[in-house]
Amino acid sequence: MSIEPTTLTLVDPPGISAEEFKAVFRHHPAGVAVVTLRAPAGPVGFTATSVISVSADPPILAFSLAATSSSRFAVEDAASLVVNFLAADQRHVAASFARRGVDRFAGTTWAPLPTGEPVLEGATAWVRGLVEDRIPVGDSLLVIVRAVRASRGDTDGPLTYVDRTYHRLGEHSRLP
């Protein structure tokens, strides 16, 4: 008795819709950061909840931004930037940097590093990095950054985001 080899045809299942995908991630909590950089016309910044740690050695992080983001062209041209990790009391900062058509730095206290990138006052931490790569992925741009400098602030309570709402972590939310 001989066994005939079987040819399997793998068919990709139909994908889920963009709305279904977004609904899944609305229930996945994320830390909130503001990415800032220096551009010829002045400082640029935007809110990001997609910041991830990629590698500790070398220290690499990544984030994505929408292809339609008003900050995309500045990010495509930037050699360096700062990721400001927001504190729980900075939801107004997150909201300001998420708006379109406004001066996102108005009413926000910040100072430039000697290299020119803005650092936001009151963040739990910030990381200055050199842009290593930019990869178009779907309707977004994935930005890979090598961390070259970092500082931790005086506050430890991070701002988080889940289901279109900002949240505060603390002892009240700690599980036993």
Rosetta silent file (secondary structure, phi, psi, omega in degrees, C-alpha in Angstrom):
SEQUENCE: MSIEPTTLTLVDPPGISAEEFKAVFRHHPAGVAVVTLRAPAGPVGFTATSVISVSADPPILAFSLAATSSSRFAVEDAASLVVNFLAADQRHVAASFARRGVDRFAGTTWAPLPTGEPVLEGATAWVRGLVEDRIPVGDSLLVIVRAVRASRGDTDGPLTYVDRTYHRLGEHSRLP
SCORE:     score description
SCORE:     0.000 S_00000001
   1 L     0.000  126.444  178.256    0.000    0.000    0.000 S_00000001
   2 L  -108.724  149.246  179.033    1.462    3.299   -0.974 S_00000001
   3 L  -104.771  122.176  179.340    0.555    6.627    0.444 S_00000001
   4 L   -81.126  133.581  176.241    0.089    9.349   -2.063 S_00000001
   5 L   -62.921  143.486 -179.207    1.418   12.728   -1.036 S_00000001
   6 L  -102.825  136.267  175.545   -1.332   15.215   -0.448 S_00000001
   7 L   -97.853  117.277  177.892   -1.171   18.705   -1.777 S_00000001
   8 L   -95.605  134.189  174.821   -2.620   21.144    0.697 S_00000001
   9 L  -107.304  115.010  178.530   -3.802   24.445   -0.526 S_00000001
  10 L   -89.584  126.052  179.683   -3.670   27.048    2.177 S_00000001
  11 L  -116.391  126.569  176.927   -6.167   29.778    1.737 S_00000001
  12 L   -65.594  130.991  176.575   -5.956   32.902    3.814 S_00000001
  13 L   -67.747  158.177  177.207   -9.206   33.410    5.650 S_00000001
  14 L   -62.618  142.716 -178.693  -10.973   36.690    4.990 S_00000001
  15 L   -76.047  167.743  175.013   -9.645   39.418    7.223 S_00000001
  16 L   -84.496  160.610 -179.099  -11.542   41.290    9.854 S_00000001
  17 L   -74.920  161.848  176.226  -12.748   44.790    9.146 S_00000001
  18 H   -59.017  -38.210  179.671  -10.875   47.872   10.306 S_00000001
  19 H   -66.696  -39.976  177.030  -13.738   48.580   12.717 S_00000001
  20 H   -63.738  -42.558 -179.978  -13.521   45.095   14.242 S_00000001
  21 H   -62.554  -45.881  177.950   -9.764   45.467   14.618 S_00000001
  22 H   -61.851  -38.886  179.904  -10.118   48.881   16.274 S_00000001
  23 H   -61.531  -38.885  177.410  -12.775   47.501   18.629 S_00000001
  24 H   -61.999  -48.180 -175.546  -10.348   44.838   19.851 S_00000001
  25 H   -75.886  -16.927  174.254   -7.616   47.391   20.554 S_00000001
  26 H   -63.764  -24.046 -178.967  -10.007   49.824   22.245 S_00000001
  27 L  -101.783   11.755  176.712  -10.066   47.334   25.119 S_00000001
  28 L  -108.964  109.234 -175.901   -6.289   46.903   25.235 S_00000001
  29 L   -62.776  147.409  179.135   -4.795   49.502   27.599 S_00000001
  30 E  -138.427  148.281  170.674   -1.871   51.551   26.380 S_00000001
  31 E   -72.031  156.939 -178.142    0.524   54.023   27.883 S_00000001
  32 L  -113.845  130.686  178.761    0.262   57.552   26.534 S_00000001
  33 E  -133.121  160.031  170.019    3.225   59.437   25.117 S_00000001
  34 E  -120.039  123.207  176.814    3.803   62.586   23.121 S_00000001
  35 E   -90.003  128.336 -179.903    6.438   62.393   20.407 S_00000001
  36 E  -125.926  150.209  178.535    8.196   65.730   19.869 S_00000001
  37 E  -155.484  164.414  178.277   10.753   66.861   17.337 S_00000001
  38 E   -97.807  130.525  177.031   12.370   69.921   15.897 S_00000001
  39 E  -125.767  161.951 -179.673   11.339   70.935   12.378 S_00000001
  40 L   -55.358  -34.655 -178.055   12.401   73.933   10.277 S_00000001
  41 L   -86.375   -1.414 -179.126    9.059   75.686   10.912 S_00000001
  42 E   130.483 -175.166 -177.055    9.195   75.064   14.678 S_00000001
  43 E   -69.608  147.770  179.269    8.466   72.291   17.150 S_00000001
  44 E  -127.184  143.792  176.655    6.223   69.405   16.120 S_00000001
  45 E  -159.459  156.537  178.650    4.459   66.931   18.395 S_00000001
  46 E  -156.334  153.260  178.467    1.664   64.385   18.490 S_00000001
  47 E   -78.908  137.929  179.183    0.068   61.970   20.923 S_00000001
  48 E  -135.359  129.364  173.277    1.034   58.306   20.532 S_00000001
  49 L  -112.165   12.483 -176.771   -0.388   55.261   22.283 S_00000001
  50 L  -107.150   14.233 -177.352    1.554   52.856   20.074 S_00000001
  51 L   -70.816  130.386  177.862    5.010   53.214   21.673 S_00000001
  52 E  -133.194  149.518  170.659    6.690   49.855   22.274 S_00000001
  53 E   -83.138  126.835 -177.300   10.005   48.657   23.611 S_00000001
  54 E  -103.906  -42.437 -175.994   11.635   46.559   20.894 S_00000001
  55 E  -151.905  142.063  176.025   15.111   45.764   22.248 S_00000001
  56 E   -90.787  -27.323 -177.782   17.088   46.530   25.406 S_00000001
  57 L  -141.275   95.160    4.568   20.511   45.900   23.850 S_00000001
  58 L   -76.437  158.379 -179.276   20.731   47.987   21.779 S_00000001
  59 E   -72.599  108.895 -177.494   17.943   50.141   23.236 S_00000001
  60 E  -126.724  136.327  172.260   15.339   50.366   20.477 S_00000001
  61 E  -128.219  167.875  179.400   11.743   51.576   20.626 S_00000001
  62 E  -146.443  158.405  172.700    9.112   52.000   17.971 S_00000001
  63 E  -153.314  165.815  176.460    5.825   53.781   17.383 S_00000001
  64 E  -126.326  156.622  172.292    3.432   54.247   14.539 S_00000001
  65 E  -141.130  151.760 -176.509    1.503   57.166   13.178 S_00000001
  66 E   -65.760  146.161  177.539   -1.260   57.358   10.623 S_00000001
  67 L   -58.404  -27.534 -178.143   -0.388   58.091    7.030 S_00000001
  68 L   -89.820    2.017 -178.364   -2.805   61.021    7.248 S_00000001
  69 L   -61.151  138.152  177.136   -1.142   62.526   10.351 S_00000001
  70 L   -67.670  -14.569  179.776   -0.267   66.197   10.022 S_00000001
  71 L   -93.920   -5.849 -172.803    3.086   65.323   11.654 S_00000001
  72 H   -58.041  -45.839 -176.813    4.036   62.613    9.176 S_00000001
  73 H   -63.567  -38.004  177.929    6.170   64.775    6.871 S_00000001
  74 H   -65.293  -41.015  178.821    8.140   66.155    9.822 S_00000001
  75 H   -66.360  -38.476  178.770    8.726   62.618   11.142 S_00000001
  76 H   -63.443  -28.133 -179.125    9.831   61.454    7.692 S_00000001
  77 H   -94.953  -13.112 -172.775   12.483   64.208    7.664 S_00000001
  78 L   -75.993  137.929  173.218   13.592   63.983   11.317 S_00000001
  79 L   -90.437  -25.725 -178.136   16.940   62.500   12.277 S_00000001
  80 E  -147.011  163.445  179.777   16.051   62.548   15.980 S_00000001
  81 E  -161.933  174.412  177.319   13.076   62.986   18.288 S_00000001
  82 E  -125.692  136.174  172.185   11.918   62.691   21.890 S_00000001
  83 E  -104.723  114.524  179.964    9.275   60.366   23.281 S_00000001
  84 E   -98.523  116.160  179.715    7.688   61.983   26.358 S_00000001
  85 E   -87.457  115.879 -170.496    5.886   59.443   28.564 S_00000001
  86 L   -77.930  147.672  175.638    2.965   61.324   30.103 S_00000001
  87 E   -86.415  161.259 -176.901    1.994   61.402   33.766 S_00000001
  88 H   -57.046  -29.503 -179.161   -1.558   60.758   34.945 S_00000001
  89 H   -87.216   12.543 -178.051   -2.154   64.483   35.483 S_00000001
  90 H  -111.368   28.626 -179.757   -1.260   65.305   31.853 S_00000001
  91 H   -64.568  -30.131  176.168   -4.404   64.164   30.060 S_00000001
  92 H   -64.117  -33.565  177.332   -4.921   67.762   28.879 S_00000001
  93 H   -67.786  -46.426  178.150   -1.479   67.541   27.218 S_00000001
  94 H   -57.752  -44.622 -179.576   -2.416   64.270   25.518 S_00000001
  95 H   -64.606  -41.814  179.620   -5.676   65.804   24.303 S_00000001
  96 H   -62.525  -43.527 -176.914   -3.929   68.955   23.008 S_00000001
  97 H   -78.366   -6.714  175.846   -1.334   66.990   21.057 S_00000001
  98 H   -93.440  -11.967 -177.226   -4.062   64.778   19.562 S_00000001
  99 L   -80.264  151.840  175.056   -5.959   67.753   18.057 S_00000001
 100 L  -100.620  149.965  171.097   -5.630   68.878   14.469 S_00000001
 101 L    72.253   20.542  178.005   -5.289   72.449   13.329 S_00000001
 102 L  -130.141  162.513  172.432   -4.119   73.965   16.629 S_00000001
 103 L   -77.190  101.536 -174.673   -0.810   75.044   18.121 S_00000001
 104 L   -66.594  -21.150 -179.445   -0.201   71.896   20.111 S_00000001
 105 L   -89.157  -11.124  179.417    2.536   73.522   22.191 S_00000001
 106 L   -62.978  130.517  178.928    0.344   76.448   23.317 S_00000001
 107 L    78.344    3.291  178.950   -0.279   76.254   27.043 S_00000001
 108 L  -110.834  131.551  178.473    2.263   73.444   27.459 S_00000001
 109 L   -86.318  125.900 -178.734    5.480   74.002   29.368 S_00000001
 110 E  -150.963  163.415  176.743    8.471   72.600   27.523 S_00000001
 111 E  -141.527  144.601  178.666   12.153   73.219   26.975 S_00000001
 112 E   -79.987  143.408  169.327   14.428   72.305   24.087 S_00000001
 113 L   -70.060  164.904  175.517   17.308   69.918   24.605 S_00000001
 114 L   -55.796  -24.355  178.668   20.698   71.272   23.454 S_00000001
 115 L   -86.621   -3.822  173.107   20.026   69.292   20.248 S_00000001
 116 L   103.278  -18.488 -178.490   16.729   71.174   19.746 S_00000001
 117 L   -71.995  138.508  178.849   14.052   68.555   20.435 S_00000001
 118 E   -73.254  138.798  172.028   11.293   69.691   22.818 S_00000001
 119 E  -117.551  129.258 -177.423   10.943   67.961   26.198 S_00000001
 120 E   -84.718  133.103  178.109    7.596   68.346   27.956 S_00000001
 121 L   -69.491  140.791  174.439    7.605   69.349   31.606 S_00000001
 122 L    91.316   -2.741  178.884    5.954   66.926   34.027 S_00000001
 123 L   -67.838  153.394  177.689    6.380   63.719   32.026 S_00000001
 124 L   -69.451  -28.804  178.487    7.162   60.546   33.971 S_00000001
 125 E  -167.694  163.274  171.053   10.150   60.022   31.664 S_00000001
 126 E  -143.707  153.600  178.475   11.480   60.944   28.263 S_00000001
 127 E  -131.549  125.438  171.698   13.762   59.268   25.741 S_00000001
 128 E   -92.868  135.548 -178.501   15.717   61.044   23.016 S_00000001
 129 E  -142.025  159.683  175.519   16.383   58.811   20.051 S_00000001
 130 E   -99.437  131.320 -178.559   17.853   58.686   16.593 S_00000001
 131 E   -71.624  118.991 -179.223   15.498   57.538   13.868 S_00000001
 132 E   -91.512  -37.028 -176.543   16.874   54.264   12.502 S_00000001
 133 E  -160.232  155.757  173.895   14.132   53.366   10.038 S_00000001
 134 E  -132.475  123.773 -174.989   10.676   54.277    8.784 S_00000001
 135 E  -124.874  116.336  174.383    8.550   51.492    7.356 S_00000001
 136 E   -66.574  127.417  179.326    5.208   52.089    5.624 S_00000001
 137 E  -135.920  114.166 -178.660    2.766   49.485    6.973 S_00000001
 138 L    54.946 -127.282 -179.482   -0.842   49.518    5.816 S_00000001
 139 L   -96.928   24.227 -177.945   -2.273   52.965    6.498 S_00000001
 140 E  -134.920  171.737  174.100    0.506   53.842    8.969 S_00000001
 141 E  -120.306  120.350  176.682    4.207   54.588    9.244 S_00000001
 142 E   -90.843  125.820 -176.411    6.218   52.457   11.682 S_00000001
 143 E  -114.107  124.865 -179.396    9.155   54.424   13.098 S_00000001
 144 E  -103.883  128.352 -172.191   12.138   52.595   14.628 S_00000001
 145 E  -129.956  131.574  174.128   14.198   54.676   17.077 S_00000001
 146 E   -93.868  119.068 -178.134   17.533   53.975   18.822 S_00000001
 147 E   -71.874  132.037  179.880   17.497   55.519   22.300 S_00000001
 148 E  -122.429  -14.378  179.110   20.545   57.667   23.049 S_00000001
 149 E  -156.324  145.773  179.761   19.472   59.613   26.128 S_00000001
 150 E  -149.544  156.195  176.280   16.796   59.238   28.799 S_00000001
 151 E  -149.899  141.425  175.455   15.574   60.895   31.958 S_00000001
 152 E  -102.546  141.296  178.602   12.981   59.983   34.577 S_00000001
 153 L   -86.276 -173.604 -178.842   10.763   62.635   36.123 S_00000001
 154 L   -82.756  -14.593 -176.366    9.634   63.067   39.715 S_00000001
 155 L  -103.585  144.261 -179.240    6.228   61.482   39.157 S_00000001
 156 L  -109.193  -11.906 -175.747    5.591   57.763   38.833 S_00000001
 157 L   -81.512  109.614 -178.306    1.891   57.672   37.921 S_00000001
 158 E   -80.037  154.507  171.235    1.531   57.038   34.179 S_00000001
 159 E   -87.990  132.021  177.898   -1.332   58.157   31.986 S_00000001
 160 E  -123.550  165.662 -175.293   -3.053   55.239   30.280 S_00000001
 161 E  -139.282  127.503  175.810   -5.695   54.997   27.581 S_00000001
 162 E  -152.197  137.441  178.840   -8.388   52.383   27.069 S_00000001
 163 L    51.866   47.423  175.971  -11.736   52.464   25.275 S_00000001
 164 L    63.579   24.215 -178.755  -11.298   56.093   24.189 S_00000001
 165 E  -138.303  141.766  175.628  -10.798   57.261   27.795 S_00000001
 166 E   -81.139  146.939 -179.066   -7.769   58.280   29.832 S_00000001
 167 E  -136.712  159.727  177.866   -7.089   56.413   33.072 S_00000001
 168 E  -115.844  131.721  172.976   -4.807   56.707   36.077 S_00000001
 169 L   -94.842  150.076  178.967   -2.939   53.746   37.534 S_00000001
 170 L  -178.052 -168.693  179.974   -2.193   53.636   41.226 S_00000001
 171 H   -57.180  -35.405 -179.797   -2.639   51.656   44.415 S_00000001
 172 H   -62.538  -24.124 -177.317   -6.407   51.601   43.807 S_00000001
 173 H  -104.110   -0.314 -179.785   -5.896   49.632   40.600 S_00000001
 174 L   -73.189  133.779  178.669   -3.221   47.231   41.880 S_00000001
 175 L   -89.007  146.072 -179.551   -4.356   43.597   41.975 S_00000001
 176 L   -71.132    0.000    0.000   -3.541   41.460   45.032 S_00000001
